[in-house]
Amino acid sequence: MGEVRTRKMMGDYVLYLDNKCILTLCDNTSYIKKAPPLKDILANCPTGYPYPDAKEYYILDNQPMQLIHDAVSTLWHSLPEPRKK
């Protein structure tokens, strides 16, 4: 799918795909942004908060791999390109 890297943030991890922030990994749970393009794809997924005062995210744990792939791909394509440093 591209270059994957992680970064430790707020005591947990953020996963980047080709320098776009895709997943938040907190307390052994995988969260993905509750972005409008994912509304139909993840309509039946549970939601939760990765840390106090966070926005609500979809939880990807225990979901079929194809659904996770589709969600990550859709989110990646909907995010803007990262700014050059």
C-alpha positions as CSV (number, residue, x, y, z in Angstrom):
1,M,0.0,0.0,0.0
2,G,3.0,2.3,0.4
3,E,5.6,3.3,2.9
4,V,4.4,2.6,6.5
5,R,6.0,4.2,9.5
6,T,5.0,4.8,13.1
7,R,5.6,7.7,15.5
8,K,5.2,7.6,19.3
9,M,2.7,10.3,20.3
10,M,0.8,11.0,23.6
11,G,2.1,7.7,25.0
12,D,0.8,5.6,22.1
13,Y,1.4,5.4,18.4
14,V,0.3,7.0,15.1
15,L,0.7,5.0,11.9
16,Y,1.5,6.9,8.7
17,L,1.0,5.7,5.2
18,D,3.1,7.6,2.7
19,N,3.4,10.4,5.3
20,K,-0.3,10.7,5.8
21,C,-1.7,10.1,9.3
22,I,-4.0,7.1,8.9
23,L,-4.4,5.2,12.2
24,T,-4.1,5.9,15.9
25,L,-3.0,2.9,18.0
26,C,-3.9,3.3,21.7
27,D,-4.3,0.7,24.5
28,N,-4.0,-2.2,22.0
29,T,-6.9,-0.7,19.9
30,S,-6.7,0.5,16.3
31,Y,-8.6,3.8,15.6
32,I,-9.3,5.5,12.3
33,K,-10.6,9.0,11.8
34,K,-14.3,9.4,11.6
35,A,-14.0,11.1,8.2
36,P,-17.1,11.7,5.9
37,P,-15.7,9.4,3.1
38,L,-15.7,6.5,5.6
39,K,-19.3,6.9,6.7
40,D,-20.8,4.3,4.4
41,I,-17.8,1.9,4.5
42,L,-17.7,1.8,8.4
43,A,-21.3,2.3,9.2
44,N,-21.5,-0.8,11.3
45,C,-18.1,-0.4,13.1
46,P,-18.0,0.5,16.7
47,T,-16.7,3.9,17.7
48,G,-14.7,5.2,20.6
49,Y,-12.2,7.7,21.9
50,P,-8.4,6.9,21.8
51,Y,-7.6,9.3,24.6
52,P,-9.4,11.9,26.8
53,D,-10.7,14.9,25.0
54,A,-10.2,13.2,21.6
55,K,-12.8,13.3,18.8
56,E,-14.7,10.1,18.1
57,Y,-13.0,7.5,15.9
58,Y,-14.0,4.3,14.3
59,I,-12.5,1.2,15.9
60,L,-11.0,-1.3,13.4
61,D,-10.3,-4.2,15.8
62,N,-11.9,-7.5,14.9
63,Q,-13.0,-6.2,11.4
64,P,-12.4,-8.2,8.2
65,M,-9.1,-7.4,6.5
66,Q,-10.8,-6.3,3.3
67,L,-12.9,-3.8,5.2
68,I,-9.8,-2.4,6.9
69,H,-8.0,-2.2,3.5
70,D,-10.9,-0.4,1.9
71,A,-11.2,2.1,4.8
72,V,-7.4,2.9,4.9
73,S,-7.4,3.3,1.1
74,T,-10.4,5.5,1.1
75,L,-9.1,7.7,3.9
76,W,-5.6,7.9,2.3
77,H,-7.1,9.1,-1.0
78,S,-9.3,11.7,0.7
79,L,-6.5,13.3,2.7
80,P,-4.5,16.2,1.3
81,E,-0.8,15.6,0.4
82,P,1.5,16.5,3.3
83,R,3.3,19.8,3.1
84,K,6.9,19.7,2.1
85,K,9.3,20.6,5.0
